[in-house]
Amino acid sequence: MSEPAELPVRPPTLTDALIPLGALALLIAGSLALFGLDALDGPIQVALVLACAVAALVALRNGHTFTAIQAAGRGALASVTSAVFILLAVGALIGVWNLSGTIPTLVYYGLQVLSPGWFYAAAALICGAVALSIGSSWTTVATIGVGLVGIATLLEVSPAITAGAVISGAYLGDKLSPLSETTILTAQIADVEVHEHIKRQVWTSVPAFVLAFVVLLVIGLVQPTAGGDATSSDLAELGEIYRITPLALLPVVVLGVLSARKVPASLALLASTLFAGVLGAFLQPDVYRDFVTGAGNIVAEAVQAVWLAMANGFDIDSGVADVDRLLSRGGMDSMLLTIWLILGAVTFGAMLEEFGLINRLVVPMIDRARSNGQLFLTVFGCGFGLNVVAGDQYIALVLPGRIFRAEFEKRGLAPTNLSRLAADSATVTSPLVPWNSCGAFMGATLGVSTLLYAPYAIFCWASPLLSVLYGFTGFRIERTSPAPTMEDA
């Protein structure tokens, strides 16, 4: 029996492109309306899977085969393999760093030197310096950021504002570091030398961070705090549970060295995790023994404790609620909801890209962008919009570079304008979207919902706004040739 003839593939209409986006918006809005912030614990993941089904039906209707749809899904999953392993490694690291005393030691020393009045601004500055030196916002947030949010809890200041400050600093450093893979990728897509790209980014990144720093400093100075009594008791409790020593911070040093040497992030995180597990067995034997309730053998206790902390996280019942909330975290299993979220989001985005639905929306927008300012706004809308609908910052970075490169060249605009605008539009807005791989990672790692910290990630709002403003005003816009047929905004 002969196989049925395949339907001819037809280009998507505007309605075809809008149907999956409308379905996604309706499903996510419905999940948030019904479940509130708890929607991130499953309902939004279901919404994304259902939106994938809608996109698949549109593709089938246009003549694409189900085999092609499966291939698009496989490509999407392959694109986030490294992110999945990083997430699992981060979950393991948080659990073991709590077990071994690394995070408690960071918190203990941090409580002694950080004042509530300037805590938010200092958090942004510290994370900015760390991310600049290692070139990774994810690693910075998963290590120093986790410690700073823990300190915020014990200082009785807002974890949500702290998370926003941490992310502001982490993304500043990531954008300006020549070690950052997203910085290198953005420069390559726009055909710009990396250091030239970084120089142009300074014009939006530094003013945006200064604005964020000032706002965070003002918030910290005017925000009422509960005082230092709770902090003193928490310090005493941490000192009773753990042996507080600078040696417990060696896993941070190991991670920093490996990151600076460009060891793949997942391997660097796992190496630091295992090192912390071995070190902690010598520094915190009582904590290990209590965690596994006595396995009968010192070596067996250490192995079992580290293994359980990597798998299911660390758990403690100290009798002090704040300390228990701070330390009872981590484990690879704590990242499974986040991985589910990312898989659904990138699969949806891959279908929109593979079957021409994104291009169908963007090309008319380019045609309507008559001025440079309107073109810059269109690039921003594309980058941020892809973070929302595609769920992955790499898609949001790569596609605008492909789509708009010829248009910038046609208008006599230097490629450095596009590289800066792409980074401002895609990289820094990615942690503001709860189902984006970056937003999901930040929320899961810091233990603060994306919707709660997003208003305080001031750098992530200010940097793209400045970039678009420069397009309308012409400030710091470089040209390769005059374009008399185009109106300069």
MITORDREN-907952 format. One line per field, with one value per residue (C-alpha): residue number from 1; x, y, z. Coordinates in steps of 0.2 Angstrom, whole numbers. Layout:
resi <- c(NUM, ...)
X <- c(X, ...)
Y <- c(Y, ...)
Z <- c(Z, ...)
***
This chain:
resi <- c(1, 2, 3, 4, 5, 6, 7, 8, 9, 10, 11, 12, 13, 14, 15, 16, 17, 18, 19, 20, 21, 22, 23, 24, 25, 26, 27, 28, 29, 30, 31, 32, 33, 34, 35, 36, 37, 38, 39, 40, 41, 42, 43, 44, 45, 46, 47, 48, 49, 50, 51, 52, 53, 54, 55, 56, 57, 58, 59, 60, 61, 62, 63, 64, 65, 66, 67, 68, 69, 70, 71, 72, 73, 74, 75, 76, 77, 78, 79, 80, 81, 82, 83, 84, 85, 86, 87, 88, 89, 90, 91, 92, 93, 94, 95, 96, 97, 98, 99, 100, 101, 102, 103, 104, 105, 106, 107, 108, 109, 110, 111, 112, 113, 114, 115, 116, 117, 118, 119, 120, 121, 122, 123, 124, 125, 126, 127, 128, 129, 130, 131, 132, 133, 134, 135, 136, 137, 138, 139, 140, 141, 142, 143, 144, 145, 146, 147, 148, 149, 150, 151, 152, 153, 154, 155, 156, 157, 158, 159, 160, 161, 162, 163, 164, 165, 166, 167, 168, 169, 170, 171, 172, 173, 174, 175, 176, 177, 178, 179, 180, 181, 182, 183, 184, 185, 186, 187, 188, 189, 190, 191, 192, 193, 194, 195, 196, 197, 198, 199, 200, 201, 202, 203, 204, 205, 206, 207, 208, 209, 210, 211, 212, 213, 214, 215, 216, 217, 218, 219, 220, 221, 222, 223, 224, 225, 226, 227, 228, 229, 230, 231, 232, 233, 234, 235, 236, 237, 238, 239, 240, 241, 242, 243, 244, 245, 246, 247, 248, 249, 250, 251, 252, 253, 254, 255, 256, 257, 258, 259, 260, 261, 262, 263, 264, 265, 266, 267, 268, 269, 270, 271, 272, 273, 274, 275, 276, 277, 278, 279, 280, 281, 282, 283, 284, 285, 286, 287, 288, 289, 290, 291, 292, 293, 294, 295, 296, 297, 298, 299, 300, 301, 302, 303, 304, 305, 306, 307, 308, 309, 310, 311, 312, 313, 314, 315, 316, 317, 318, 319, 320, 321, 322, 323, 324, 325, 326, 327, 328, 329, 330, 331, 332, 333, 334, 335, 336, 337, 338, 339, 340, 341, 342, 343, 344, 345, 346, 347, 348, 349, 350, 351, 352, 353, 354, 355, 356, 357, 358, 359, 360, 361, 362, 363, 364, 365, 366, 367, 368, 369, 370, 371, 372, 373, 374, 375, 376, 377, 378, 379, 380, 381, 382, 383, 384, 385, 386, 387, 388, 389, 390, 391, 392, 393, 394, 395, 396, 397, 398, 399, 400, 401, 402, 403, 404, 405, 406, 407, 408, 409, 410, 411, 412, 413, 414, 415, 416, 417, 418, 419, 420, 421, 422, 423, 424, 425, 426, 427, 428, 429, 430, 431, 432, 433, 434, 435, 436, 437, 438, 439, 440, 441, 442, 443, 444, 445, 446, 447, 448, 449, 450, 451, 452, 453, 454, 455, 456, 457, 458, 459, 460, 461, 462, 463, 464, 465, 466, 467, 468, 469, 470, 471, 472, 473, 474, 475, 476, 477, 478, 479, 480, 481, 482, 483, 484, 485, 486, 487, 488, 489)
X <- c(0, 7, 10, -1, 6, 12, 3, 12, 20, 13, 20, 12, -1, -1, -15, -5, 9, -3, -13, 1, 6, -12, -14, 2, -4, -21, -14, -1, -13, -25, -13, -7, -25, -30, -14, -4, 14, 11, 9, 27, 26, 18, 3, 14, 24, 7, 3, 19, 16, -1, 5, 18, 3, -6, 10, 12, -6, -3, 13, 3, -11, 2, 9, 23, 25, 25, 42, 48, 39, 48, 64, 61, 58, 74, 84, 76, 80, 98, 100, 97, 107, 121, 109, 101, 117, 122, 105, 108, 125, 119, 106, 120, 132, 119, 115, 133, 139, 126, 131, 150, 148, 153, 137, 135, 152, 149, 133, 142, 156, 144, 132, 147, 152, 136, 125, 106, 107, 119, 116, 107, 119, 134, 126, 125, 143, 150, 141, 146, 164, 163, 154, 166, 181, 173, 162, 146, 130, 124, 139, 139, 121, 123, 137, 139, 121, 114, 124, 119, 100, 104, 111, 96, 85, 95, 97, 78, 79, 69, 76, 66, 76, 92, 89, 85, 102, 111, 105, 108, 126, 128, 122, 133, 148, 143, 140, 156, 167, 178, 176, 157, 150, 135, 146, 157, 142, 134, 150, 152, 134, 136, 154, 161, 178, 174, 183, 176, 159, 162, 168, 151, 142, 150, 139, 123, 129, 138, 125, 111, 121, 125, 106, 102, 116, 109, 91, 96, 106, 91, 79, 91, 93, 75, 68, 65, 74, 71, 87, 102, 95, 90, 106, 117, 107, 108, 127, 128, 117, 128, 143, 136, 131, 146, 165, 166, 183, 190, 195, 176, 177, 190, 177, 173, 191, 191, 176, 183, 199, 191, 179, 193, 202, 186, 182, 164, 152, 144, 161, 168, 152, 153, 172, 168, 154, 164, 179, 167, 160, 177, 183, 167, 169, 185, 178, 160, 160, 145, 134, 138, 134, 117, 112, 113, 108, 124, 129, 141, 157, 165, 169, 152, 144, 153, 149, 131, 129, 137, 127, 110, 114, 118, 102, 89, 97, 102, 90, 92, 81, 91, 76, 79, 67, 77, 93, 82, 75, 92, 101, 87, 89, 97, 98, 97, 78, 75, 79, 67, 52, 64, 70, 52, 49, 64, 60, 43, 48, 62, 52, 38, 51, 60, 43, 40, 57, 58, 41, 43, 31, 43, 49, 31, 29, 46, 48, 32, 39, 55, 46, 37, 52, 55, 68, 83, 74, 59, 72, 80, 64, 59, 76, 72, 54, 61, 74, 63, 48, 59, 64, 45, 39, 55, 60, 79, 91, 102, 87, 84, 102, 105, 89, 89, 107, 102, 86, 92, 110, 106, 95, 108, 120, 108, 105, 123, 123, 139, 137, 143, 126, 117, 129, 126, 107, 105, 114, 104, 88, 90, 104, 99, 80, 81, 80, 64, 54, 48, 48, 64, 79, 88, 72, 68, 86, 87, 71, 75, 93, 89, 73, 64, 50, 55, 39, 44, 62, 59, 54, 71, 82, 84, 99, 89, 76, 88, 101, 89, 79, 95, 100, 83, 84, 101, 93, 80, 92, 107, 118, 133, 126, 140, 138, 148, 140, 127, 109, 100, 84, 81, 76, 87, 77)
Y <- c(0, 17, 30, 45, 60, 74, 91, 105, 116, 134, 150, 155, 169, 183, 173, 158, 167, 175, 159, 151, 167, 171, 153, 156, 172, 166, 150, 159, 173, 159, 150, 166, 171, 154, 150, 166, 164, 145, 144, 142, 125, 116, 126, 137, 122, 114, 130, 129, 111, 115, 130, 118, 108, 123, 128, 110, 110, 126, 118, 103, 114, 122, 106, 102, 83, 77, 71, 89, 94, 80, 86, 104, 98, 87, 102, 113, 100, 98, 117, 117, 102, 112, 123, 107, 100, 117, 118, 100, 105, 121, 111, 99, 113, 123, 107, 102, 120, 121, 104, 108, 125, 136, 145, 147, 154, 166, 172, 173, 184, 194, 198, 205, 217, 222, 235, 235, 253, 250, 231, 231, 243, 233, 216, 224, 230, 213, 203, 215, 213, 194, 192, 203, 193, 176, 180, 171, 178, 161, 155, 172, 171, 152, 156, 174, 178, 163, 169, 187, 182, 171, 186, 197, 184, 185, 204, 205, 215, 211, 195, 201, 217, 208, 196, 211, 219, 202, 200, 218, 216, 199, 204, 220, 210, 197, 210, 218, 203, 196, 179, 179, 167, 178, 193, 183, 176, 193, 200, 186, 187, 205, 202, 214, 212, 207, 221, 234, 227, 228, 246, 251, 242, 253, 268, 259, 247, 259, 273, 259, 252, 268, 272, 255, 257, 274, 268, 253, 263, 275, 260, 253, 270, 274, 256, 253, 238, 227, 230, 219, 207, 194, 195, 192, 177, 170, 172, 163, 149, 147, 147, 133, 122, 124, 127, 144, 146, 154, 136, 133, 146, 136, 129, 147, 150, 133, 138, 155, 148, 135, 148, 160, 146, 143, 126, 122, 128, 112, 103, 118, 118, 99, 100, 113, 103, 87, 97, 105, 88, 81, 97, 98, 80, 86, 103, 98, 80, 83, 91, 76, 63, 72, 74, 55, 50, 40, 27, 18, 22, 39, 37, 30, 44, 57, 49, 46, 64, 72, 60, 64, 83, 82, 73, 80, 95, 98, 99, 105, 107, 120, 127, 144, 147, 159, 148, 133, 142, 148, 131, 118, 120, 113, 96, 91, 87, 105, 110, 98, 110, 123, 110, 106, 125, 127, 112, 118, 136, 132, 119, 132, 144, 132, 128, 146, 149, 132, 135, 153, 160, 172, 179, 182, 194, 203, 207, 218, 227, 231, 238, 250, 256, 271, 280, 274, 276, 265, 252, 251, 250, 235, 226, 228, 222, 207, 203, 205, 197, 181, 180, 179, 167, 157, 155, 156, 170, 162, 162, 180, 184, 175, 178, 198, 197, 187, 196, 214, 213, 217, 231, 240, 238, 245, 261, 264, 259, 252, 233, 239, 247, 231, 221, 233, 233, 214, 212, 225, 218, 200, 196, 208, 205, 186, 185, 196, 182, 168, 154, 160, 148, 163, 169, 151, 148, 164, 161, 143, 146, 162, 155, 171, 171, 180, 190, 197, 202, 208, 226, 228, 221, 239, 237, 225, 238, 253, 246, 242, 258, 268, 258, 262, 281, 282, 276, 290, 304, 298, 299, 287, 280, 275, 276, 267, 279, 292, 286, 301, 291, 287, 299, 300, 300)
Z <- c(0, -5, 8, 7, -2, 8, 8, 0, 13, 13, 21, 37, 37, 50, 58, 59, 68, 80, 85, 95, 104, 108, 115, 126, 132, 137, 145, 155, 161, 166, 176, 185, 188, 195, 205, 208, 211, 214, 195, 193, 202, 188, 180, 169, 163, 158, 149, 139, 134, 128, 118, 110, 105, 97, 87, 81, 75, 65, 58, 53, 45, 34, 27, 39, 44, 61, 58, 55, 71, 81, 74, 79, 97, 97, 91, 105, 119, 112, 113, 132, 137, 144, 154, 161, 167, 175, 184, 191, 196, 204, 214, 220, 224, 235, 245, 248, 252, 265, 272, 272, 280, 264, 263, 282, 283, 269, 278, 295, 289, 278, 293, 302, 288, 279, 286, 281, 276, 261, 259, 243, 234, 241, 234, 217, 217, 224, 211, 197, 202, 203, 187, 178, 184, 180, 165, 171, 178, 182, 192, 202, 206, 211, 223, 230, 226, 236, 251, 249, 249, 264, 273, 268, 277, 293, 292, 290, 274, 258, 249, 233, 233, 237, 222, 211, 216, 214, 196, 192, 197, 189, 172, 172, 175, 162, 149, 151, 153, 139, 147, 145, 132, 128, 126, 114, 104, 102, 95, 83, 77, 73, 66, 78, 88, 106, 114, 102, 107, 125, 123, 115, 129, 142, 136, 141, 154, 166, 167, 169, 184, 192, 191, 199, 212, 217, 218, 228, 240, 243, 246, 258, 268, 269, 272, 290, 298, 313, 322, 326, 340, 328, 319, 335, 339, 322, 322, 338, 331, 316, 326, 337, 322, 311, 313, 306, 298, 282, 276, 273, 259, 249, 238, 232, 228, 218, 208, 204, 198, 187, 180, 176, 167, 156, 163, 157, 170, 174, 177, 188, 198, 201, 205, 218, 225, 227, 234, 247, 251, 255, 265, 275, 281, 290, 296, 300, 305, 318, 305, 293, 306, 311, 293, 290, 308, 310, 297, 308, 299, 297, 278, 274, 284, 273, 257, 261, 267, 252, 240, 249, 249, 230, 226, 238, 246, 264, 278, 296, 312, 323, 331, 324, 309, 299, 300, 295, 280, 275, 276, 271, 252, 237, 228, 210, 213, 218, 200, 191, 190, 183, 170, 165, 163, 152, 141, 137, 133, 121, 112, 109, 103, 92, 83, 80, 73, 63, 54, 50, 62, 70, 53, 48, 63, 62, 44, 43, 59, 50, 35, 46, 55, 45, 57, 66, 83, 77, 70, 87, 96, 84, 88, 107, 104, 95, 108, 123, 114, 110, 128, 132, 118, 114, 133, 129, 129, 115, 103, 108, 104, 88, 78, 79, 74, 59, 55, 57, 51, 33, 38, 48, 34, 22, 33, 35, 54, 61, 67, 84, 86, 83, 94, 109, 106, 104, 121, 129, 122, 124, 137, 151, 149, 150, 169, 169, 161, 173, 160, 151, 155, 164, 174, 179, 184, 194, 203, 207, 213, 224, 231, 226, 212, 196, 198, 215, 211, 193, 198, 208, 194, 189, 178, 167, 164, 162, 150, 136, 139, 137, 121, 113, 119, 110, 94, 95, 100, 89, 104, 103, 86, 74, 55, 41, 28, 27, 23, 15, 11, 30, 43, 58, 74)
***
